Amino acid sequence: MPIAKSAAVLLAVFACSAWNLASARNPTVQISTDVGDIQVMVDTTHAPRTAANFLRYVAHRAYDNGVFHRTVRLDNQPNNRVKIEVIQGGLNPTHTGSDYPPIALERTNLTGIRHTAGTISMARDGPDTATSDFFICVADAPSLDFGGARNPDRQGFGAFGHVISGMDVVRRIQGSSADGQTLTPPIRIISIRLLAPTRPK
């Protein structure tokens, strides 16, 4: 087979495999950081729009050299009556490309995915403004669900999966040095990658 044709076939096979992996139901991603790895099950079944948005950034490797930049602990939110415990991450701070358009908020009363310890969710300002920043709950946070009082609009946040391993890394990041809620220095996200599904034995 000519080299050019062989390369084209390999590229087609690779693209097909990547598509099948990305479109698999409830895939697992690995968030590799400078302080350890976190594996997250992305719930494409119950939060399809939010999961697809996150996986699109993952597929384009937009989180490579990103950062966990924020830690919220019980001792660093003095102005909040309703307290939470989360870490927040996002794209490389020097990223020059544009985010994808904001997505519509998938409310927890419709998805059924609650903000319990280990839940991954999209950061936002107003409803329907989430783009690329995400957070992971370190402890149960019902105030982040629909109707919860953390945000005055009480619409909650778009949860879309759950940590399946690496909560020790999540807690390590939360406890890292910070100036207020800003991690100093931020914790580098080396990459976020889809993991191949485990085949039955």
Backbone torsions as a table, in degrees:
resi	resn	phi	psi	omega
1	MET	NA	131.0	178.9
2	PRO	-56.1	149.2	-176.9
3	ILE	-58.4	-44.3	-178.2
4	ALA	-61.8	-42.4	-179.6
5	LYS	-68.2	-40.1	178.5
6	SER	-61.0	-43.3	178.9
7	ALA	-62.9	-39.0	179.8
8	ALA	-64.3	-39.9	178.9
9	VAL	-64.7	-44.4	179.1
10	LEU	-61.5	-40.4	178.4
11	LEU	-64.1	-39.7	179.8
12	ALA	-64.8	-41.9	178.4
13	VAL	-63.7	-43.8	179.1
14	PHE	-60.5	-45.5	-179.0
15	ALA	-62.8	-41.5	179.7
16	CYS	-64.4	-43.4	179.3
17	SER	-63.7	-42.5	179.0
18	ALA	-62.4	-41.4	179.9
19	TRP	-63.5	-44.9	-179.5
20	ASN	-63.1	-39.6	-179.9
21	LEU	-67.2	-44.5	-177.7
22	ALA	-67.5	-29.5	-176.7
23	SER	-94.4	2.6	179.2
24	ALA	-64.2	147.6	-179.6
25	ARG	-70.7	129.8	176.6
26	ASN	50.1	58.6	-179.8
27	PRO	-70.5	164.2	176.5
28	THR	-106.8	136.0	173.3
29	VAL	-116.5	151.9	174.0
30	GLN	-111.9	123.1	175.0
31	ILE	-95.7	106.6	-179.5
32	SER	-94.0	125.1	-178.8
33	THR	-126.0	172.5	178.2
34	ASP	-68.1	-13.7	-179.1
35	VAL	-115.5	10.9	177.8
36	GLY	136.1	177.7	-175.5
37	ASP	-108.8	145.4	176.7
38	ILE	-125.3	128.4	175.6
39	GLN	-106.3	134.1	-174.0
40	VAL	-128.4	130.7	170.2
41	MET	-84.9	122.1	-179.3
42	VAL	-95.0	118.8	-171.9
43	ASP	-87.3	85.2	178.2
44	THR	-75.0	-13.6	-178.8
45	THR	-76.1	-49.3	-173.0
46	HIS	-97.0	-21.2	178.0
47	ALA	-131.4	62.5	-171.3
48	PRO	-61.7	-38.8	-176.8
49	ARG	-70.5	-44.6	-178.9
50	THR	-69.3	-41.7	178.2
51	ALA	-62.1	-43.8	-179.5
52	ALA	-63.1	-37.4	178.3
53	ASN	-62.5	-48.4	179.8
54	PHE	-62.2	-45.1	-177.7
55	LEU	-66.7	-26.8	176.2
56	ARG	-65.7	-43.5	175.7
57	TYR	-64.1	-39.5	178.4
58	VAL	-62.7	-45.9	-177.8
59	ALA	-60.9	-33.1	-179.9
60	HIS	-92.2	10.0	176.4
61	ARG	55.5	33.1	-176.9
62	ALA	-72.9	-19.1	179.3
63	TYR	-90.0	-4.0	178.3
64	ASP	-58.3	129.7	-176.5
65	ASN	60.8	26.5	170.7
66	GLY	-77.6	-169.0	-177.0
67	VAL	-146.2	147.0	156.9
68	PHE	-85.5	116.6	-172.1
69	HIS	-113.9	-8.9	-173.9
70	ARG	-136.0	137.9	172.1
71	THR	-126.8	131.5	177.4
72	VAL	-117.0	115.8	-178.4
73	ARG	-121.9	168.6	-178.3
74	LEU	-64.1	-23.0	-175.5
75	ASP	-97.2	3.0	-176.5
76	ASN	-128.3	27.6	175.5
77	GLN	-134.2	58.8	-173.3
78	PRO	-64.0	-22.1	-177.1
79	ASN	-94.4	3.8	-179.2
80	ASN	-105.5	119.4	175.9
81	ARG	-66.9	-39.9	178.5
82	VAL	-98.5	115.8	-173.4
83	LYS	-101.5	149.8	178.4
84	ILE	-134.0	168.7	173.9
85	GLU	-133.1	108.5	-178.4
86	VAL	-144.9	164.0	164.5
87	ILE	-120.5	146.4	-175.8
88	GLN	-125.7	137.3	-179.6
89	GLY	-135.7	170.8	-179.9
90	GLY	-171.5	-159.5	-174.7
91	LEU	-69.0	167.4	173.3
92	ASN	-55.2	128.8	-178.3
93	PRO	-59.9	-21.9	179.0
94	THR	-94.1	5.9	-180.0
95	HIS	-58.4	128.8	-176.7
96	THR	-105.1	-11.1	179.2
97	GLY	-77.0	165.7	179.3
98	SER	-85.9	148.0	169.8
99	ASP	-66.3	160.3	169.4
100	TYR	-69.0	163.6	-179.9
101	PRO	-58.1	148.9	177.7
102	PRO	-57.7	152.2	-178.7
103	ILE	-107.2	154.7	175.4
104	ALA	-67.4	141.7	-178.0
105	LEU	-71.8	122.9	172.3
106	GLU	-93.3	102.4	-172.8
107	ARG	-72.7	147.7	-174.5
108	THR	-66.9	-23.5	177.6
109	ASN	-70.5	-16.4	177.4
110	LEU	-99.3	-38.4	-178.4
111	THR	-81.3	-29.5	-176.1
112	GLY	79.1	3.8	179.2
113	ILE	-91.0	108.9	-176.5
114	ARG	-89.9	158.2	178.5
115	HIS	-85.7	81.7	175.5
116	THR	-103.1	173.3	179.4
117	ALA	-56.0	126.4	180.0
118	GLY	96.8	-7.3	178.8
119	THR	-70.0	138.8	172.5
120	ILE	-104.6	139.5	-170.8
121	SER	-149.9	162.8	-179.2
122	MET	-91.7	132.9	172.9
123	ALA	-73.8	153.6	-179.8
124	ARG	-159.4	166.7	166.9
125	ASP	-98.7	-97.6	174.0
126	GLY	-79.2	171.7	174.1
127	PRO	-57.5	148.3	176.9
128	ASP	64.3	33.0	178.8
129	THR	-121.9	-1.8	-176.9
130	ALA	-65.1	138.2	176.1
131	THR	-126.5	-86.3	-171.7
132	SER	-117.2	-25.7	-178.7
133	ASP	-69.4	140.9	179.5
134	PHE	-135.1	163.4	175.6
135	PHE	-137.8	158.1	177.6
136	ILE	-121.7	129.7	179.7
137	CYS	-76.0	130.7	176.6
138	VAL	-88.9	-26.2	178.3
139	ALA	-140.5	165.6	177.2
140	ASP	-56.2	136.7	-176.7
141	ALA	-140.6	70.2	179.8
142	PRO	-60.6	-19.9	179.0
143	SER	-68.8	-11.3	177.1
144	LEU	-92.9	-7.1	177.0
145	ASP	-78.4	167.8	175.0
146	PHE	-55.5	131.4	-177.5
147	GLY	89.2	-10.3	-179.3
148	GLY	-72.5	157.1	-170.0
149	ALA	-95.2	2.5	-178.8
150	ARG	-63.9	-42.6	177.3
151	ASN	-103.9	133.3	-176.7
152	PRO	-57.5	-26.0	-179.0
153	ASP	-78.5	-11.0	175.4
154	ARG	57.1	24.7	178.4
155	GLN	-89.6	-10.9	179.5
156	GLY	75.6	-171.4	-177.2
157	PHE	-124.7	160.7	-174.3
158	GLY	-87.7	87.7	177.2
159	ALA	-72.8	142.7	-176.0
160	PHE	-145.9	18.2	177.2
161	GLY	170.0	-171.2	-173.5
162	HIS	-152.2	141.6	175.6
163	VAL	-66.6	130.2	177.5
164	ILE	-109.0	-15.9	170.3
165	SER	-159.7	149.0	178.1
166	GLY	102.2	17.9	177.3
167	MET	-64.7	-24.6	174.7
168	ASP	-63.7	-34.6	177.4
169	VAL	-70.6	-40.8	177.0
170	VAL	-57.6	-46.5	-179.4
171	ARG	-67.2	-34.8	177.7
172	ARG	-63.4	-42.7	178.0
173	ILE	-63.8	-44.3	-179.8
174	GLN	-59.1	-35.7	-177.1
175	GLY	-88.1	4.3	-178.6
176	SER	-72.0	165.7	-178.3
177	SER	-57.8	136.7	-177.4
178	ALA	-147.9	150.8	170.8
179	ASP	-106.7	101.8	-169.4
180	GLY	66.5	-121.0	178.3
181	GLN	-101.3	2.2	-178.3
182	THR	-93.0	119.5	179.0
183	LEU	-65.6	131.3	-176.8
184	THR	-132.6	101.9	-0.3
185	PRO	-81.0	167.1	173.6
186	PRO	-64.1	157.0	178.2
187	ILE	-93.0	122.0	-174.8
188	ARG	-71.8	133.3	167.8
189	ILE	-89.9	107.8	179.9
190	ILE	-64.7	-47.2	179.3
191	SER	-167.4	162.2	167.3
192	ILE	-127.3	122.7	-174.6
193	ARG	-132.2	145.8	170.0
194	LEU	-69.4	138.9	175.0
195	LEU	-100.6	143.8	179.1
196	ALA	-64.9	140.4	179.0
197	PRO	-60.4	146.7	175.7
198	THR	-77.0	126.4	-179.4
199	ARG	-84.7	140.3	177.2
200	PRO	-59.7	143.7	178.6
201	LYS	-84.8	NA	NA
